[in-house]
Amino acid sequence: PTSNCDFGVIRRGNGDADVYVKSGNGKQRIIYFQNGRAVGYDRNQGNNNPSFRASKESDLYIITIGEERYEIPEPVIYGG
């Protein structure tokens, strides 16, 4: 099921950012962006480093980490 999550972001400019996402079960995930592209995530969750996929549809980033799915609007990365 899809739900809204609390999040925070540290922007470094030029599309570089760290997005902190907290899910409903209290789990936190960090997704890393460079030059406006999702490039990785925090791998210290102790869950065998699940696969990472990222795509972008219009102004929405779609990130898949194992069974987790995140949808991040572009303004989160660039501001606005």
N, C-alpha and C positions, 0 to 999 in steps of 0.2 A: 504493500500500500504506500501511496505517496502522502507526504506530510510536510509542513513547513518546519524548518529547524532554525534554532538560534545560530548566529554566525558572527564572526568578526573578520576583519581583513587588515593586513598591513600592506600598504601600497608603497612601492619603491620607485614608481614612475616607469614610463616606456613599456607598460604591460607586465612588469614584474610585480608579483604579489604573492602573499601567503594567505590563504583563506582557511579560517578555523571554523569547522562545522561541528555543532553538538547535536547529536540525534536525541530522540525522545527517551532512549534508554540510558542517557547520560554519557554515552561513548563520544569521544572527540576525535576528529580526523583533521589533518592539515593537508591541503592540496596546494601544490606549488605551481606557480605560473611564471613563465619567462617569455618576454616579447609577445604577450597576448596569447600564449599557448599553454595549456595544462601539460606539465612535463613530469609530474610525479606526486608522491604522497609520502607521509610519514610512515616508515616501515617498522616502527617500534611497538606495534600493537600486539605482537606475539601471536599472530595468526598465520604464520607460514607464508608471508608476503604474497597475497593474492594478486592475480593479474590486474593490470591497469590499462584502461582504454579511455581515450578522450576524443570527442568530436565537437563540432560546432554547427548549429543550425540557426541561421539568421543571427540574432544577438544572444543566443542561449548556448552555454557550454554544457555538454552532457558528459559526465564523468562516471565511469564504472570501475569499481574496485572490488574484485571478486563478485559477491552477490549484492553489494551496495551500489546504489545509483544516486548521483547528485546532479541537480540542474542548477547552474549558476548563471544568472544574468550578466551580460557583459559590463554593465555599469558598476558591478561589484569590483571588477578588476581595474577599471579606468576611472571610476568616480562618475558622478553625474546623476 
